[in-house]
């Protein structure tokens, strides 16, 4: 085999392995529960957050999704968009520190949204839309810890927060950068 052919063959092998690595990393990243968009302005008003929930189990469907909203930096005026086949239960919590707005003082905020009744099958995902009236302006990011329950009873806890300079955790919580 000529040196040129050997070089081309090696280059092709390196390219194929690199592509496979990139695709594997992209697949792993896609497998996490995420929030979209990934960024919003501090104090933004009248927007929508989308929680994308993929099913990464081969033999079970996602049957329950719980998203926990922070109450130390609350998202105000939360409304859940109906999802066909799913029932949403919204839990509110009394705030330790009330929030003053143009509309008055807010003493309670949504702390948890639980969707049940539907199914996300293997290889599929579901977007859950949540409208908000106002995002906080006193923090740089919001972490939305999430529990994903499968039909076999397995619960994946998307609750780990990334640390600066460290690798991404195995089960990262969806994070919105402000």
N, C-alpha and C positions, 0 to 999 in steps of 0.2 A: 504494500500500500504506500502511496506517495506521501511525503511529509505534508503536502497541502491537504490531501484527503483526511489524514489523521487529525490535523488541526481543525478542519471544518467539522469533523465528526465530534471532536471534543467540545468545540464551541456549541454545537447543536445539543449535546448532552447537558452542558452547563445551562444553556437557555431553557431546556425542558425542565431540569431540576429547579431552576429559579422560578419558573412559571408555576410549577407544582407547589412550591413553598408559599408563593404569594397567594395562590388560590386556597391553600389550606388555611393560611392565616385569615384570609377574608371570610372563609366559611366559619371559622371559629368566632370571629368578631360578629358575624351576622347572627350567630346562635344566641347572643345575649339579648335580654330585654333592653330596649333602648327608648329614649325620649327624643321626639323631633318637634321643632328644629332643635339642634344641639345648643343654640345660643339665642338669647333674647336680651333686649336692653333692660337695665335695672329699672324697676318701676313701670315697666311696660303695661299698657292697659288694653283690654278687649282683644285678647288673642286666643289661640288654641294650642294646646299641647297634645301630641299624639304619642301614645305608648304602643310601641310595636312589640308584639309577643310572638316569637317563632316557636314552633314545636320541634325539639331536637331529639325526641324519644322515638325509637323505631316501632315500639309495640303498644304505645299508649297515646291517648289524646289529652290535650290540655282542657280541663273542665272548670277551672277556677283561677281567677287572677285577682290578687289583692295589691293595690298600690297605696303606699303610706306617704302622705304629704307632710312636709315638715311643719311643725307648729311654732318653732322658735323663730322662723322667718316665714310666716304663713302666706299662702297663695289665697287671695281674696276673691269672692264672687264666683266660686267654682260651680259649674253646671256640667252635667254628664250628657253626652250625645247618645241617644238610644242606638243600640246595636242589635240588629236582627238576630234572634235566637238567644240573646243574652239578657239577663236581668241585672241591673246595677243597684247596689245598696250603698248609700252614702252615709258616712258617720261624721258627725261634727264634734268638736272638742272646744271647751272653754279655754280661751287663751290666757296664759299666765300674765302676759303684758298686752293689754288692749292696743289696737292700732287705730290711730286717728286718720280719717280720710276727709275728703271734701263732702262726703255724704253723711258724716257723723263718725262715731266711735264704734269700731267693730270689736266685739267681745268673744265671738265664736268663729271658727273656721273649719273647713272640711279637713279631716285628718286621715281618712281612709275611704277608698272606693273599692268595692268588691264586686266583680262580675262573675256570675254563675249561670249555668243552664245551657251554655253553648259548648261547642267542641272545636278545637283546633287540631287537625289531624297532622300526622307525620309529613314533613316537607312543606307545610303551610304556615302562614302567620296570620295574625289578626291585628288590625289597628284599632285602638280604643281612643276616641277623641274626648278631650276635656277642655271646655271653654273656661276662661278665667276673666275676672274683671280687672285685677291688678296683681302684678308680681311685686315682691319686696324690692326695696332699693337700698337695703342695708347689709347685703351679703354679695359675694362674688359667684356663688353657685348654690344650686339646690339639689339635694340628693333625694331620690324617690325610691326608697327601699320597696322591693316587690317580692311577693311570694307567688310561685306558679305551681298549681296543683294538677297532677295527671290522673287519668282514670284508674291507674293501678295503685293510687294512694301516695305515690312519690311526690314530695314537695321540694322544689328547687328554690333556694333562698337567695335572691339577687339583692344582697344587702351589704356586700363588702365595699368599702370606700377606698379608692386608689390613694396611695401616699406619694408625695412628690419624690421623684427620683427612683421610685420602685417600679417593678414590673406590674402590669395590670393584674388585679386579683382574679382568681378563678371564677367567682360569681359576683361581678361588679354590679352595684346599684346603678340604675339609670341616673345620669347627672345632666342638669341644665346649667350651662355657664351664663352668667349675667354680666 
